[in-house]
């Protein structure tokens, strides 16, 4: 897959801070400060046309927030989002229709993403109706039948209600809805994390097939590295609202640079290396309301020094061909081999 | 689809909705009972054997007659007469008109207002929600009867005396609706806040649906279940509240008694052995409330596709 010069989707300096302050009265009476949760804190990202870009990271690192920012469900605090060069930064979801039609979303929970009171037919036809894509109900029926068959279901299933289907079938319906408006770009927010492993594989294969047939571009959000390895052309590893390492999937997986990436990859179960000493991922993601100064990963990083604790690392080209935000990588003071995480976080404790 | 598409009526008869209705014998009977009580009330001037409010036709000689089948009964007065010689059956027929009107109309207004407030509050949250819910809290802290007395007092002060009787029905409906809408609003707000964050609502936002369209097409059908249950219970409650208010003198005038007024008046004669004056209106009320509740249960289940 080759990328054309202009990326389909690009984000620059994207930030989303949520106001989680206590209510006004409490702030006044108890002298509590305003609090902001920095879910996404300065994110640069480009997704080439026809490829799959995966965002990986632990829970709470801001992956899903990025997904919702891109499609307009959240308004960004700062930064910009562009789709084919059109600025969508301050546009809400669904606006402008001509462009939003071309970007749709597949959700995580197949039990919550389909309205239980609607027939499957109406669920799949909703984007067609709202974007006014078909002239009458008969052509809508035909299109829904075609879409159902495209995702491996029976065209007669449209008359049923969502609760009559299994999780995997529901996710197929969800995909059918997402592709009904003929999008170019699909945001997939952990589309398989609620499914059985065997069903996961079916859904992932379906998504790959659809990508080939329809020329789709995916922003794929997941914490499951095996799934990401299977799906991705490019990878962005997120930690606390920022990308710490990004590059072609093959290079990131084969030659991870950033200590956090190494730590994550070390958690993948591997049959061929069953007897190697496994280091459990220690420590937790710090609180995004009060992130540590400097590199956000330094409390857990075995290579951190004074510079890491004070200066925020920028994304730089690493020797592997990926881009890494790490002082240790840039200075070449990183040892090879698996990363042993700092087990506790004493650096954060006041002494 | 074939060329001769079935008519809308045929499609309706063939639907799951009608099927589940016909399948449930309890619902059929409950509907039959409700409809016949409503019809009897509507047609009271034509089917009632006497006009209980026409003083010229009343005779004190006929007073306190037992039902027709009991000893000393008069076949002209099927369910007996009260202390003023009024036919109990006719009084029930006329009385249920008022009770049903107060019940249905007040439930309708409370439901529409409460559901609308609940949806708006729950969906938009923030300042709108805070304002509506504080109003609701205040309303909730006033007993219905107190509000009704207040409303009635204001109306009586504002309107000339000869209009009081005409306004009685409206005052009752207003007083009951303004205290019961809070229940709908609270329930709907809670469910709406849950549904608002569901992924199917996000999916609807992605295709550019407006907030109003999401609220009506997506959220409303998912929050109506509990509302129907509250509505059927409140219908019975409204009829009973109306009876209480009439007792306190702010409801219907005694010359135009409702079912509740009949029960209250009849109650006074119960210990003198004149049981028919209170028992028959009570039975009518119990049967009506039960039938409406059973219909409400069926409606709630029939509207939930998971239970089909």
Contacts between the chains, C-beta under 8 A, distances in Angstrom:
chain1	res1	chain2	res2	distance
A	68	B	202	7.8
A	71	B	206	5.8
A	72	B	206	7.8
A	73	B	202	5.8
A	73	B	205	6.3
A	73	B	206	7.3
A	92	B	205	7.9
A	93	B	202	7.9
A	93	B	205	4.4
A	93	B	206	5.2
A	93	B	208	7.2
A	94	B	205	6.2
A	94	B	206	6.1
A	94	B	207	5.8
A	94	B	208	2.6
A	94	B	209	6.9
A	95	B	208	6.2
A	97	B	208	5.4
A	100	B	206	7.0
A	100	B	207	7.7
A	100	B	208	6.3
A	101	B	207	8.0
A	104	B	206	6.3
A	105	B	202	7.4
A	105	B	203	7.0
A	105	B	206	5.7
A	107	B	199	4.0
A	107	B	202	7.0
A	107	B	203	6.8
A	108	B	199	7.2
A	109	B	199	5.9
A	112	B	198	4.8
A	112	B	199	4.6
A	112	B	200	6.6
A	113	B	198	7.7
A	113	B	199	3.8
A	113	B	200	5.5
A	113	B	202	7.9
A	113	B	203	6.1
A	114	B	200	5.7
A	115	B	200	4.4
A	115	B	218	5.6
A	115	B	221	7.9
A	115	B	222	7.2
A	116	B	222	6.9
A	116	B	305	6.7
A	116	B	306	6.6
A	117	B	221	4.2
A	117	B	222	5.8
A	117	B	305	6.3
A	123	B	200	7.9
A	126	B	203	7.6
A	126	B	204	6.8
A	126	B	207	6.0
A	126	B	209	8.0
A	127	B	206	7.9
A	127	B	207	4.5
A	130	B	207	4.0
A	130	B	208	5.4
A	130	B	209	5.8
A	131	B	207	6.5
A	131	B	208	7.3
A	161	B	305	4.3
A	161	B	306	7.5
A	161	B	308	8.0
A	163	B	305	6.8
A	163	B	306	5.0
A	177	B	203	6.8
A	181	B	207	7.1
